[in-house]
Amino acid sequence: MTDALTQPDTPEPQERRSTSWVTDAELIRRSGVPEKIMREALHMFDADPKSGFPRKQKLYGDRRYWPAVELYWAKNNGLISPQDRKTA
């Protein structure tokens, strides 16, 4: 029996990785974070309007813009310096 909290999902096909607007399920698969943990994190982000995490856009079927998600993670994990944050 595998533990859903520790086992990563299988890699997704190339065409899915190139999609700009993702559902939460797609975001979770792409993140590599266990579903239970990421769903809790998304719930926290959505509950806090000041979190800065990309919001779901009604116009695009309640999907999030994947490049903005990656930028959020880069900024919050020190991959973009404070100087660069002013322009990013």
PyMOL Python script that loads the backbone (N, CA, C, O; Angstrom):
from pymol import cmd

cmd.read_pdbstr("""\
ATOM      1  N   MET A   1       0.854  -1.183   0.000  1.00  0.00           N
ATOM      2  CA  MET A   1       0.000   0.000   0.000  1.00  0.00           C
ATOM      3  C   MET A   1       0.896   1.242   0.000  1.00  0.00           C
ATOM      4  O   MET A   1       1.864   1.305   0.758  1.00  0.00           O
ATOM      5  N   THR A   2       0.583   2.215  -0.835  1.00  0.00           N
ATOM      6  CA  THR A   2       1.382   3.434  -0.896  1.00  0.00           C
ATOM      7  C   THR A   2       0.738   4.527  -0.064  1.00  0.00           C
ATOM      8  O   THR A   2      -0.481   4.561   0.106  1.00  0.00           O
ATOM      9  N   ASP A   3       1.561   5.409   0.446  1.00  0.00           N
ATOM     10  CA  ASP A   3       1.095   6.529   1.255  1.00  0.00           C
ATOM     11  C   ASP A   3       0.922   7.743   0.355  1.00  0.00           C
ATOM     12  O   ASP A   3       1.895   8.223  -0.228  1.00  0.00           O
ATOM     13  N   ALA A   4      -0.304   8.247   0.233  1.00  0.00           N
ATOM     14  CA  ALA A   4      -0.600   9.374  -0.661  1.00  0.00           C
ATOM     15  C   ALA A   4       0.125  10.643  -0.234  1.00  0.00           C
ATOM     16  O   ALA A   4       0.282  11.559  -1.042  1.00  0.00           O
ATOM     17  N   LEU A   5       0.568  10.718   1.017  1.00  0.00           N
ATOM     18  CA  LEU A   5       1.262  11.927   1.468  1.00  0.00           C
ATOM     19  C   LEU A   5       2.734  11.929   1.095  1.00  0.00           C
ATOM     20  O   LEU A   5       3.367  12.984   1.115  1.00  0.00           O
ATOM     21  N   THR A   6       3.289  10.791   0.759  1.00  0.00           N
ATOM     22  CA  THR A   6       4.716  10.755   0.462  1.00  0.00           C
ATOM     23  C   THR A   6       5.031  10.354  -0.971  1.00  0.00           C
ATOM     24  O   THR A   6       6.154  10.564  -1.428  1.00  0.00           O
ATOM     25  N   GLN A   7       4.082   9.790  -1.684  1.00  0.00           N
ATOM     26  CA  GLN A   7       4.329   9.332  -3.037  1.00  0.00           C
ATOM     27  C   GLN A   7       3.985  10.425  -4.043  1.00  0.00           C
ATOM     28  O   GLN A   7       2.847  10.892  -4.067  1.00  0.00           O
ATOM     29  N   PRO A   8       4.948  10.847  -4.881  1.00  0.00           N
ATOM     30  CA  PRO A   8       4.652  11.843  -5.901  1.00  0.00           C
ATOM     31  C   PRO A   8       3.783  11.250  -7.000  1.00  0.00           C
ATOM     32  O   PRO A   8       3.816  10.046  -7.255  1.00  0.00           O
ATOM     33  N   ASP A   9       3.004  12.112  -7.647  1.00  0.00           N
ATOM     34  CA  ASP A   9       2.208  11.674  -8.783  1.00  0.00           C
ATOM     35  C   ASP A   9       3.136  11.367  -9.952  1.00  0.00           C
ATOM     36  O   ASP A   9       4.277  11.829  -9.993  1.00  0.00           O
ATOM     37  N   THR A  10       2.636  10.588 -10.893  1.00  0.00           N
ATOM     38  CA  THR A  10       3.422  10.300 -12.086  1.00  0.00           C
ATOM     39  C   THR A  10       3.524  11.554 -12.938  1.00  0.00           C
ATOM     40  O   THR A  10       2.629  12.399 -12.906  1.00  0.00           O
ATOM     41  N   PRO A  11       4.602  11.685 -13.696  1.00  0.00           N
ATOM     42  CA  PRO A  11       4.746  12.870 -14.550  1.00  0.00           C
ATOM     43  C   PRO A  11       3.586  12.969 -15.536  1.00  0.00           C
ATOM     44  O   PRO A  11       3.050  11.958 -15.990  1.00  0.00           O
ATOM     45  N   GLU A  12       3.213  14.188 -15.855  1.00  0.00           N
ATOM     46  CA  GLU A  12       2.097  14.384 -16.771  1.00  0.00           C
ATOM     47  C   GLU A  12       2.595  14.569 -18.201  1.00  0.00           C
ATOM     48  O   GLU A  12       3.755  14.924 -18.412  1.00  0.00           O
ATOM     49  N   PRO A  13       1.734  14.332 -19.179  1.00  0.00           N
ATOM     50  CA  PRO A  13       2.134  14.497 -20.573  1.00  0.00           C
ATOM     51  C   PRO A  13       2.577  15.922 -20.874  1.00  0.00           C
ATOM     52  O   PRO A  13       2.151  16.864 -20.205  1.00  0.00           O
ATOM     53  N   GLN A  14       3.431  16.080 -21.880  1.00  0.00           N
ATOM     54  CA  GLN A  14       3.971  17.390 -22.254  1.00  0.00           C
ATOM     55  C   GLN A  14       2.869  18.396 -22.542  1.00  0.00           C
ATOM     56  O   GLN A  14       2.991  19.556 -22.148  1.00  0.00           O
ATOM     57  N   GLU A  15       1.797  17.995 -23.214  1.00  0.00           N
ATOM     58  CA  GLU A  15       0.757  18.958 -23.568  1.00  0.00           C
ATOM     59  C   GLU A  15       0.102  19.577 -22.339  1.00  0.00           C
ATOM     60  O   GLU A  15      -0.301  20.740 -22.383  1.00  0.00           O
ATOM     61  N   ARG A  16      -0.011  18.845 -21.269  1.00  0.00           N
ATOM     62  CA  ARG A  16      -0.599  19.396 -20.045  1.00  0.00           C
ATOM     63  C   ARG A  16       0.346  20.381 -19.383  1.00  0.00           C
ATOM     64  O   ARG A  16      -0.101  21.373 -18.807  1.00  0.00           O
ATOM     65  N   ARG A  17       1.653  20.122 -19.454  1.00  0.00           N
ATOM     66  CA  ARG A  17       2.615  21.026 -18.834  1.00  0.00           C
ATOM     67  C   ARG A  17       2.630  22.381 -19.529  1.00  0.00           C
ATOM     68  O   ARG A  17       2.997  23.382 -18.913  1.00  0.00           O
ATOM     69  N   SER A  18       2.243  22.432 -20.784  1.00  0.00           N
ATOM     70  CA  SER A  18       2.294  23.693 -21.511  1.00  0.00           C
ATOM     71  C   SER A  18       1.016  24.510 -21.367  1.00  0.00           C
ATOM     72  O   SER A  18       0.926  25.601 -21.931  1.00  0.00           O
ATOM     73  N   THR A  19       0.026  24.015 -20.629  1.00  0.00           N
ATOM     74  CA  THR A  19      -1.226  24.733 -20.414  1.00  0.00           C
ATOM     75  C   THR A  19      -0.990  25.900 -19.471  1.00  0.00           C
ATOM     76  O   THR A  19      -0.386  25.738 -18.411  1.00  0.00           O
ATOM     77  N   SER A  20      -1.472  27.087 -19.861  1.00  0.00           N
ATOM     78  CA  SER A  20      -1.257  28.285 -19.035  1.00  0.00           C
ATOM     79  C   SER A  20      -2.243  28.399 -17.886  1.00  0.00           C
ATOM     80  O   SER A  20      -1.872  28.839 -16.797  1.00  0.00           O
ATOM     81  N   TRP A  21      -3.478  28.014 -18.106  1.00  0.00           N
ATOM     82  CA  TRP A  21      -4.512  28.143 -17.080  1.00  0.00           C
ATOM     83  C   TRP A  21      -4.797  26.766 -16.505  1.00  0.00           C
ATOM     84  O   TRP A  21      -5.198  25.858 -17.233  1.00  0.00           O
ATOM     85  N   VAL A  22      -4.588  26.605 -15.184  1.00  0.00           N
ATOM     86  CA  VAL A  22      -4.688  25.285 -14.570  1.00  0.00           C
ATOM     87  C   VAL A  22      -5.747  25.245 -13.469  1.00  0.00           C
ATOM     88  O   VAL A  22      -5.972  26.221 -12.754  1.00  0.00           O
ATOM     89  N   THR A  23      -6.379  24.096 -13.363  1.00  0.00           N
ATOM     90  CA  THR A  23      -7.279  23.844 -12.247  1.00  0.00           C
ATOM     91  C   THR A  23      -6.425  23.576 -11.017  1.00  0.00           C
ATOM     92  O   THR A  23      -5.210  23.407 -11.122  1.00  0.00           O
ATOM     93  N   ASP A  24      -7.058  23.538  -9.857  1.00  0.00           N
ATOM     94  CA  ASP A  24      -6.302  23.210  -8.649  1.00  0.00           C
ATOM     95  C   ASP A  24      -5.730  21.801  -8.724  1.00  0.00           C
ATOM     96  O   ASP A  24      -4.626  21.554  -8.239  1.00  0.00           O
ATOM     97  N   ALA A  25      -6.469  20.877  -9.327  1.00  0.00           N
ATOM     98  CA  ALA A  25      -5.964  19.501  -9.462  1.00  0.00           C
ATOM     99  C   ALA A  25      -4.702  19.481 -10.327  1.00  0.00           C
ATOM    100  O   ALA A  25      -3.741  18.784 -10.000  1.00  0.00           O
ATOM    101  N   GLU A  26      -4.695  20.240 -11.425  1.00  0.00           N
ATOM    102  CA  GLU A  26      -3.508  20.309 -12.275  1.00  0.00           C
ATOM    103  C   GLU A  26      -2.353  20.981 -11.538  1.00  0.00           C
ATOM    104  O   GLU A  26      -1.206  20.548 -11.650  1.00  0.00           O
ATOM    105  N   LEU A  27      -2.654  22.031 -10.789  1.00  0.00           N
ATOM    106  CA  LEU A  27      -1.636  22.735 -10.012  1.00  0.00           C
ATOM    107  C   LEU A  27      -0.986  21.779  -9.014  1.00  0.00           C
ATOM    108  O   LEU A  27       0.236  21.768  -8.860  1.00  0.00           O
ATOM    109  N   ILE A  28      -1.800  20.989  -8.348  1.00  0.00           N
ATOM    110  CA  ILE A  28      -1.291  20.031  -7.367  1.00  0.00           C
ATOM    111  C   ILE A  28      -0.386  19.009  -8.045  1.00  0.00           C
ATOM    112  O   ILE A  28       0.688  18.701  -7.530  1.00  0.00           O
ATOM    113  N   ARG A  29      -0.804  18.482  -9.191  1.00  0.00           N
ATOM    114  CA  ARG A  29       0.028  17.512  -9.922  1.00  0.00           C
ATOM    115  C   ARG A  29       1.362  18.132 -10.311  1.00  0.00           C
ATOM    116  O   ARG A  29       2.413  17.514 -10.143  1.00  0.00           O
ATOM    117  N   ARG A  30       1.318  19.361 -10.835  1.00  0.00           N
ATOM    118  CA  ARG A  30       2.552  20.012 -11.280  1.00  0.00           C
ATOM    119  C   ARG A  30       3.484  20.348 -10.117  1.00  0.00           C
ATOM    120  O   ARG A  30       4.706  20.336 -10.272  1.00  0.00           O
ATOM    121  N   SER A  31       2.907  20.646  -8.957  1.00  0.00           N
ATOM    122  CA  SER A  31       3.727  21.060  -7.818  1.00  0.00           C
ATOM    123  C   SER A  31       4.575  19.929  -7.265  1.00  0.00           C
ATOM    124  O   SER A  31       5.678  20.159  -6.769  1.00  0.00           O
ATOM    125  N   GLY A  32       4.066  18.711  -7.349  1.00  0.00           N
ATOM    126  CA  GLY A  32       4.772  17.583  -6.752  1.00  0.00           C
ATOM    127  C   GLY A  32       4.552  17.463  -5.256  1.00  0.00           C
ATOM    128  O   GLY A  32       5.109  16.574  -4.612  1.00  0.00           O
ATOM    129  N   VAL A  33       3.737  18.359  -4.697  1.00  0.00           N
ATOM    130  CA  VAL A  33       3.422  18.325  -3.268  1.00  0.00           C
ATOM    131  C   VAL A  33       2.233  17.374  -3.082  1.00  0.00           C
ATOM    132  O   VAL A  33       1.302  17.392  -3.887  1.00  0.00           O
ATOM    133  N   PRO A  34       2.254  16.551  -2.040  1.00  0.00           N
ATOM    134  CA  PRO A  34       1.111  15.655  -1.802  1.00  0.00           C
ATOM    135  C   PRO A  34      -0.214  16.417  -1.783  1.00  0.00           C
ATOM    136  O   PRO A  34      -0.300  17.534  -1.271  1.00  0.00           O
ATOM    137  N   GLU A  35      -1.230  15.796  -2.345  1.00  0.00           N
ATOM    138  CA  GLU A  35      -2.528  16.449  -2.532  1.00  0.00           C
ATOM    139  C   GLU A  35      -3.100  17.028  -1.241  1.00  0.00           C
ATOM    140  O   GLU A  35      -3.553  18.173  -1.228  1.00  0.00           O
ATOM    141  N   LYS A  36      -3.088  16.268  -0.177  1.00  0.00           N
ATOM    142  CA  LYS A  36      -3.685  16.749   1.075  1.00  0.00           C
ATOM    143  C   LYS A  36      -2.992  18.022   1.556  1.00  0.00           C
ATOM    144  O   LYS A  36      -3.656  18.960   1.996  1.00  0.00           O
ATOM    145  N   ILE A  37      -1.682  18.058   1.476  1.00  0.00           N
ATOM    146  CA  ILE A  37      -0.923  19.224   1.933  1.00  0.00           C
ATOM    147  C   ILE A  37      -1.202  20.429   1.035  1.00  0.00           C
ATOM    148  O   ILE A  37      -1.446  21.533   1.523  1.00  0.00           O
ATOM    149  N   MET A  38      -1.163  20.209  -0.285  1.00  0.00           N
ATOM    150  CA  MET A  38      -1.366  21.342  -1.195  1.00  0.00           C
ATOM    151  C   MET A  38      -2.788  21.854  -1.144  1.00  0.00           C
ATOM    152  O   MET A  38      -2.996  23.064  -1.227  1.00  0.00           O
ATOM    153  N   ARG A  39      -3.772  20.989  -1.012  1.00  0.00           N
ATOM    154  CA  ARG A  39      -5.162  21.458  -0.911  1.00  0.00           C
ATOM    155  C   ARG A  39      -5.331  22.353   0.323  1.00  0.00           C
ATOM    156  O   ARG A  39      -6.018  23.372   0.261  1.00  0.00           O
ATOM    157  N   GLU A  40      -4.712  21.976   1.431  1.00  0.00           N
ATOM    158  CA  GLU A  40      -4.772  22.804   2.636  1.00  0.00           C
ATOM    159  C   GLU A  40      -4.092  24.149   2.398  1.00  0.00           C
ATOM    160  O   GLU A  40      -4.596  25.186   2.830  1.00  0.00           O
ATOM    161  N   ALA A  41      -2.950  24.134   1.712  1.00  0.00           N
ATOM    162  CA  ALA A  41      -2.233  25.377   1.417  1.00  0.00           C
ATOM    163  C   ALA A  41      -3.069  26.269   0.505  1.00  0.00           C
ATOM    164  O   ALA A  41      -3.157  27.475   0.736  1.00  0.00           O
ATOM    165  N   LEU A  42      -3.683  25.695  -0.527  1.00  0.00           N
ATOM    166  CA  LEU A  42      -4.516  26.489  -1.431  1.00  0.00           C
ATOM    167  C   LEU A  42      -5.697  27.101  -0.688  1.00  0.00           C
ATOM    168  O   LEU A  42      -6.077  28.244  -0.940  1.00  0.00           O
ATOM    169  N   HIS A  43      -6.267  26.337   0.219  1.00  0.00           N
ATOM    170  CA  HIS A  43      -7.376  26.859   1.023  1.00  0.00           C
ATOM    171  C   HIS A  43      -6.909  28.055   1.865  1.00  0.00           C
ATOM    172  O   HIS A  43      -7.616  29.057   1.970  1.00  0.00           O
ATOM    173  N   MET A  44      -5.721  27.943   2.459  1.00  0.00           N
ATOM    174  CA  MET A  44      -5.176  29.059   3.249  1.00  0.00           C
ATOM    175  C   MET A  44      -4.910  30.272   2.358  1.00  0.00           C
ATOM    176  O   MET A  44      -5.255  31.396   2.723  1.00  0.00           O
ATOM    177  N   PHE A  45      -4.299  30.051   1.190  1.00  0.00           N
ATOM    178  CA  PHE A  45      -4.025  31.156   0.267  1.00  0.00           C
ATOM    179  C   PHE A  45      -5.318  31.853  -0.146  1.00  0.00           C
ATOM    180  O   PHE A  45      -5.389  33.082  -0.161  1.00  0.00           O
ATOM    181  N   ASP A  46      -6.342  31.062  -0.480  1.00  0.00           N
ATOM    182  CA  ASP A  46      -7.608  31.633  -0.944  1.00  0.00           C
ATOM    183  C   ASP A  46      -8.339  32.378   0.168  1.00  0.00           C
ATOM    184  O   ASP A  46      -9.069  33.332  -0.103  1.00  0.00           O
ATOM    185  N   ALA A  47      -8.151  31.951   1.414  1.00  0.00           N
ATOM    186  CA  ALA A  47      -8.820  32.596   2.542  1.00  0.00           C
ATOM    187  C   ALA A  47      -8.174  33.924   2.912  1.00  0.00           C
ATOM    188  O   ALA A  47      -8.792  34.754   3.579  1.00  0.00           O
ATOM    189  N   ASP A  48      -6.931  34.127   2.480  1.00  0.00           N
ATOM    190  CA  ASP A  48      -6.197  35.352   2.822  1.00  0.00           C
ATOM    191  C   ASP A  48      -5.968  36.198   1.572  1.00  0.00           C
ATOM    192  O   ASP A  48      -5.081  35.892   0.776  1.00  0.00           O
ATOM    193  N   PRO A  49      -6.760  37.262   1.389  1.00  0.00           N
ATOM    194  CA  PRO A  49      -6.614  38.089   0.184  1.00  0.00           C
ATOM    195  C   PRO A  49      -5.244  38.752   0.069  1.00  0.00           C
ATOM    196  O   PRO A  49      -4.873  39.205  -1.013  1.00  0.00           O
ATOM    197  N   LYS A  50      -4.490  38.817   1.158  1.00  0.00           N
ATOM    198  CA  LYS A  50      -3.164  39.441   1.136  1.00  0.00           C
ATOM    199  C   LYS A  50      -2.040  38.438   0.919  1.00  0.00           C
ATOM    200  O   LYS A  50      -0.865  38.801   0.975  1.00  0.00           O
ATOM    201  N   SER A  51      -2.389  37.185   0.673  1.00  0.00           N
ATOM    202  CA  SER A  51      -1.355  36.154   0.504  1.00  0.00           C
ATOM    203  C   SER A  51      -0.500  36.397  -0.734  1.00  0.00           C
ATOM    204  O   SER A  51       0.675  36.031  -0.760  1.00  0.00           O
ATOM    205  N   GLY A  52      -1.074  37.004  -1.744  1.00  0.00           N
ATOM    206  CA  GLY A  52      -0.335  37.239  -2.978  1.00  0.00           C
ATOM    207  C   GLY A  52      -0.352  36.053  -3.922  1.00  0.00           C
ATOM    208  O   GLY A  52       0.157  36.136  -5.040  1.00  0.00           O
ATOM    209  N   PHE A  53      -0.936  34.945  -3.476  1.00  0.00           N
ATOM    210  CA  PHE A  53      -0.999  33.773  -4.350  1.00  0.00           C
ATOM    211  C   PHE A  53      -2.020  34.034  -5.446  1.00  0.00           C
ATOM    212  O   PHE A  53      -3.083  34.593  -5.175  1.00  0.00           O
ATOM    213  N   PRO A  54      -1.717  33.637  -6.687  1.00  0.00           N
ATOM    214  CA  PRO A  54      -2.639  33.898  -7.799  1.00  0.00           C
ATOM    215  C   PRO A  54      -4.044  33.365  -7.543  1.00  0.00           C
ATOM    216  O   PRO A  54      -4.229  32.223  -7.125  1.00  0.00           O
ATOM    217  N   ARG A  55      -5.004  34.204  -7.800  1.00  0.00           N
ATOM    218  CA  ARG A  55      -6.412  33.852  -7.592  1.00  0.00           C
ATOM    219  C   ARG A  55      -6.969  33.113  -8.802  1.00  0.00           C
ATOM    220  O   ARG A  55      -6.461  33.235  -9.917  1.00  0.00           O
ATOM    221  N   LYS A  56      -8.016  32.351  -8.556  1.00  0.00           N
ATOM    222  CA  LYS A  56      -8.743  31.722  -9.656  1.00  0.00           C
ATOM    223  C   LYS A  56      -9.453  32.831 -10.430  1.00  0.00           C
ATOM    224  O   LYS A  56      -9.949  33.793  -9.844  1.00  0.00           O
ATOM    225  N   GLN A  57      -9.493  32.684 -11.753  1.00  0.00           N
ATOM    226  CA  GLN A  57     -10.130  33.672 -12.614  1.00  0.00           C
ATOM    227  C   GLN A  57     -11.401  33.076 -13.211  1.00  0.00           C
ATOM    228  O   GLN A  57     -11.352  32.082 -13.936  1.00  0.00           O
ATOM    229  N   LYS A  58     -12.540  33.694 -12.898  1.00  0.00           N
ATOM    230  CA  LYS A  58     -13.833  33.209 -13.407  1.00  0.00           C
ATOM    231  C   LYS A  58     -13.835  33.135 -14.931  1.00  0.00           C
ATOM    232  O   LYS A  58     -14.350  32.182 -15.516  1.00  0.00           O
ATOM    233  N   LEU A  59     -13.251  34.156 -15.568  1.00  0.00           N
ATOM    234  CA  LEU A  59     -13.227  34.230 -17.028  1.00  0.00           C
ATOM    235  C   LEU A  59     -12.596  32.988 -17.656  1.00  0.00           C
ATOM    236  O   LEU A  59     -12.950  32.602 -18.770  1.00  0.00           O
ATOM    237  N   TYR A  60     -11.670  32.371 -16.945  1.00  0.00           N
ATOM    238  CA  TYR A  60     -10.959  31.205 -17.460  1.00  0.00           C
ATOM    239  C   TYR A  60     -11.375  29.926 -16.748  1.00  0.00           C
ATOM    240  O   TYR A  60     -10.559  29.024 -16.560  1.00  0.00           O
ATOM    241  N   GLY A  61     -12.627  29.846 -16.355  1.00  0.00           N
ATOM    242  CA  GLY A  61     -13.157  28.617 -15.761  1.00  0.00           C
ATOM    243  C   GLY A  61     -12.641  28.326 -14.372  1.00  0.00           C
ATOM    244  O   GLY A  61     -12.412  27.169 -14.020  1.00  0.00           O
ATOM    245  N   ASP A  62     -12.454  29.384 -13.567  1.00  0.00           N
ATOM    246  CA  ASP A  62     -11.945  29.227 -12.194  1.00  0.00           C
ATOM    247  C   ASP A  62     -10.587  28.534 -12.170  1.00  0.00           C
ATOM    248  O   ASP A  62     -10.316  27.676 -11.331  1.00  0.00           O
ATOM    249  N   ARG A  63      -9.746  28.934 -13.117  1.00  0.00           N
ATOM    250  CA  ARG A  63      -8.381  28.405 -13.171  1.00  0.00           C
ATOM    251  C   ARG A  63      -7.398  29.492 -12.762  1.00  0.00           C
ATOM    252  O   ARG A  63      -7.712  30.682 -12.789  1.00  0.00           O
ATOM    253  N   ARG A  64      -6.204  29.055 -12.384  1.00  0.00           N
ATOM    254  CA  ARG A  64      -5.127  29.980 -12.016  1.00  0.00           C
ATOM    255  C   ARG A  64      -4.117  30.043 -13.160  1.00  0.00           C
ATOM    256  O   ARG A  64      -3.935  29.074 -13.898  1.00  0.00           O
ATOM    257  N   TYR A  65      -3.475  31.180 -13.292  1.00  0.00           N
ATOM    258  CA  TYR A  65      -2.480  31.367 -14.341  1.00  0.00           C
ATOM    259  C   TYR A  65      -1.168  30.746 -13.881  1.00  0.00           C
ATOM    260  O   TYR A  65      -0.533  31.251 -12.955  1.00  0.00           O
ATOM    261  N   TRP A  66      -0.756  29.654 -14.522  1.00  0.00           N
ATOM    262  CA  TRP A  66       0.398  28.884 -14.086  1.00  0.00           C
ATOM    263  C   TRP A  66       1.683  29.706 -14.002  1.00  0.00           C
ATOM    264  O   TRP A  66       2.399  29.576 -13.009  1.00  0.00           O
ATOM    265  N   PRO A  67       2.019  30.547 -14.990  1.00  0.00           N
ATOM    266  CA  PRO A  67       3.252  31.334 -14.848  1.00  0.00           C
ATOM    267  C   PRO A  67       3.249  32.220 -13.592  1.00  0.00           C
ATOM    268  O   PRO A  67       4.302  32.446 -12.996  1.00  0.00           O
ATOM    269  N   ALA A  68       2.081  32.720 -13.191  1.00  0.00           N
ATOM    270  CA  ALA A  68       2.001  33.530 -11.972  1.00  0.00           C
ATOM    271  C   ALA A  68       2.230  32.676 -10.728  1.00  0.00           C
ATOM    272  O   ALA A  68       2.830  33.140  -9.758  1.00  0.00           O
ATOM    273  N   VAL A  69       1.758  31.438 -10.751  1.00  0.00           N
ATOM    274  CA  VAL A  69       1.989  30.517  -9.634  1.00  0.00           C
ATOM    275  C   VAL A  69       3.490  30.261  -9.496  1.00  0.00           C
ATOM    276  O   VAL A  69       4.036  30.313  -8.395  1.00  0.00           O
ATOM    277  N   GLU A  70       4.156  29.982 -10.631  1.00  0.00           N
ATOM    278  CA  GLU A  70       5.597  29.736 -10.586  1.00  0.00           C
ATOM    279  C   GLU A  70       6.356  30.973 -10.101  1.00  0.00           C
ATOM    280  O   GLU A  70       7.316  30.849  -9.340  1.00  0.00           O
ATOM    281  N   LEU A  71       5.938  32.152 -10.531  1.00  0.00           N
ATOM    282  CA  LEU A  71       6.583  33.383 -10.082  1.00  0.00           C
ATOM    283  C   LEU A  71       6.386  33.577  -8.580  1.00  0.00           C
ATOM    284  O   LEU A  71       7.321  33.966  -7.879  1.00  0.00           O
ATOM    285  N   TYR A  72       5.179  33.310  -8.080  1.00  0.00           N
ATOM    286  CA  TYR A  72       4.912  33.409  -6.638  1.00  0.00           C
ATOM    287  C   TYR A  72       5.882  32.508  -5.872  1.00  0.00           C
ATOM    288  O   TYR A  72       6.494  32.935  -4.894  1.00  0.00           O
ATOM    289  N   TRP A  73       6.016  31.254  -6.324  1.00  0.00           N
ATOM    290  CA  TRP A  73       6.909  30.325  -5.636  1.00  0.00           C
ATOM    291  C   TRP A  73       8.354  30.791  -5.714  1.00  0.00           C
ATOM    292  O   TRP A  73       9.088  30.685  -4.731  1.00  0.00           O
ATOM    293  N   ALA A  74       8.771  31.299  -6.854  1.00  0.00           N
ATOM    294  CA  ALA A  74      10.145  31.783  -7.008  1.00  0.00           C
ATOM    295  C   ALA A  74      10.416  32.934  -6.045  1.00  0.00           C
ATOM    296  O   ALA A  74      11.461  32.965  -5.395  1.00  0.00           O
ATOM    297  N   LYS A  75       9.489  33.873  -5.950  1.00  0.00           N
ATOM    298  CA  LYS A  75       9.664  35.020  -5.057  1.00  0.00           C
ATOM    299  C   LYS A  75       9.716  34.575  -3.600  1.00  0.00           C
ATOM    300  O   LYS A  75      10.545  35.053  -2.826  1.00  0.00           O
ATOM    301  N   ASN A  76       8.831  33.663  -3.235  1.00  0.00           N
ATOM    302  CA  ASN A  76       8.717  33.258  -1.838  1.00  0.00           C
ATOM    303  C   ASN A  76       9.731  32.218  -1.406  1.00  0.00           C
ATOM    304  O   ASN A  76       9.764  31.824  -0.241  1.00  0.00           O
ATOM    305  N   ASN A  77      10.550  31.774  -2.332  1.00  0.00           N
ATOM    306  CA  ASN A  77      11.607  30.823  -1.994  1.00  0.00           C
ATOM    307  C   ASN A  77      12.985  31.375  -2.289  1.00  0.00           C
ATOM    308  O   ASN A  77      13.956  30.627  -2.400  1.00  0.00           O
ATOM    309  N   GLY A  78      13.063  32.698  -2.414  1.00  0.00           N
ATOM    310  CA  GLY A  78      14.350  33.364  -2.532  1.00  0.00           C
ATOM    311  C   GLY A  78      15.027  33.264  -3.890  1.00  0.00           C
ATOM    312  O   GLY A  78      16.209  33.587  -4.007  1.00  0.00           O
ATOM    313  N   LEU A  79      14.308  32.823  -4.921  1.00  0.00           N
ATOM    314  CA  LEU A  79      14.919  32.714  -6.243  1.00  0.00           C
ATOM    315  C   LEU A  79      14.928  34.045  -6.985  1.00  0.00           C
ATOM    316  O   LEU A  79      15.626  34.209  -7.986  1.00  0.00           O
ATOM    317  N   ILE A  80      14.152  34.978  -6.485  1.00  0.00           N
ATOM    318  CA  ILE A  80      14.142  36.334  -7.037  1.00  0.00           C
ATOM    319  C   ILE A  80      14.561  37.257  -5.901  1.00  0.00           C
ATOM    320  O   ILE A  80      13.960  37.244  -4.827  1.00  0.00           O
ATOM    321  N   SER A  81      15.595  38.060  -6.142  1.00  0.00           N
ATOM    322  CA  SER A  81      16.123  38.927  -5.090  1.00  0.00           C
ATOM    323  C   SER A  81      15.147  40.071  -4.785  1.00  0.00           C
ATOM    324  O   SER A  81      14.284  40.374  -5.609  1.00  0.00           O
ATOM    325  N   PRO A  82      15.272  40.713  -3.609  1.00  0.00           N
ATOM    326  CA  PRO A  82      14.413  41.849  -3.274  1.00  0.00           C
ATOM    327  C   PRO A  82      14.458  42.948  -4.338  1.00  0.00           C
ATOM    328  O   PRO A  82      13.439  43.587  -4.599  1.00  0.00           O
ATOM    329  N   GLN A  83      15.609  43.176  -4.950  1.00  0.00           N
ATOM    330  CA  GLN A  83      15.710  44.176  -6.021  1.00  0.00           C
ATOM    331  C   GLN A  83      14.850  43.781  -7.203  1.00  0.00           C
ATOM    332  O   GLN A  83      14.144  44.614  -7.772  1.00  0.00           O
ATOM    333  N   ASP A  84      14.909  42.508  -7.576  1.00  0.00           N
ATOM    334  CA  ASP A  84      14.139  42.021  -8.719  1.00  0.00           C
ATOM    335  C   ASP A  84      12.633  42.020  -8.445  1.00  0.00           C
ATOM    336  O   ASP A  84      11.830  42.102  -9.374  1.00  0.00           O
ATOM    337  N   ARG A  85      12.256  41.929  -7.178  1.00  0.00           N
ATOM    338  CA  ARG A  85      10.832  41.888  -6.837  1.00  0.00           C
ATOM    339  C   ARG A  85      10.105  43.155  -7.239  1.00  0.00           C
ATOM    340  O   ARG A  85       8.898  43.133  -7.478  1.00  0.00           O
ATOM    341  N   LYS A  86      10.823  44.246  -7.313  1.00  0.00           N
ATOM    342  CA  LYS A  86      10.192  45.517  -7.669  1.00  0.00           C
ATOM    343  C   LYS A  86       9.729  45.505  -9.122  1.00  0.00           C
ATOM    344  O   LYS A  86       8.776  46.199  -9.474  1.00  0.00           O
ATOM    345  N   THR A  87      10.389  44.732  -9.953  1.00  0.00           N
ATOM    346  CA  THR A  87      10.026  44.691 -11.372  1.00  0.00           C
ATOM    347  C   THR A  87       9.265  43.430 -11.749  1.00  0.00           C
ATOM    348  O   THR A  87       8.635  43.377 -12.805  1.00  0.00           O
ATOM    349  N   ALA A  88       9.318  42.413 -10.893  1.00  0.00           N
ATOM    350  CA  ALA A  88       8.658  41.150 -11.231  1.00  0.00           C
ATOM    351  C   ALA A  88       7.209  41.144 -10.789  1.00  0.00           C
ATOM    352  O   ALA A  88       6.504  40.155 -10.996  1.00  0.00           O
TER     353      ALA A  88
END
""", "prot")
cmd.dss("prot")
cmd.show_as("cartoon", "prot")
cmd.util.cbc("prot")
cmd.orient("prot")
